[in-house]
Amino acid sequence: MNQQPVRTTAEYTNSPAPSPAVLVESKPHLHPIPRWLERCELFLRVLLRMYVGLALCYAPWSHMFWDQNPLFVRFPLLSILAANGAVRGIVSGLGLLNLWIAFRDVVRRRQD
């Protein structure tokens, strides 16, 4: 099948296409996000990051969560890798990073 190129309305009317500035101005005015919704989002984000951070800091050093993990029991090679102190330290470091990001978000928000 022979396909013809698609023609735009600017080609039919011999008028130039509208500039991007005109297109932006024609958009309806967006309403700002309410302050209470921003605070709820910040609270939930900080709460989630703190929960994940505390879990990642605690889990590698817990006998129940780390040493007796069914995933590690089923795959012995993964168990050997997880028993390495460096791996435990990296996972705990990721937890500390999550806690730091949560703390930074709270402090940065207070400055605004």
HELIX and SHEET records of a PDB file:
HELIX    1   1 THR A    9  THR A   13  1                                   5    
HELIX    2   2 PRO A   20  GLU A   25  1                                   6    
HELIX    3   3 ARG A   35  TYR A   58  1                                  24    
HELIX    4   4 ALA A   59  TRP A   61  5                                   3    
HELIX    5   5 HIS A   63  ASP A   67  3                                   5    
HELIX    6   6 PRO A   70  ARG A   74  1                                   5    
HELIX    7   7 PRO A   76  ALA A   82  1                                   7    
HELIX    8   8 GLY A   85  GLN A  111  1                                  27    
END                                                                             
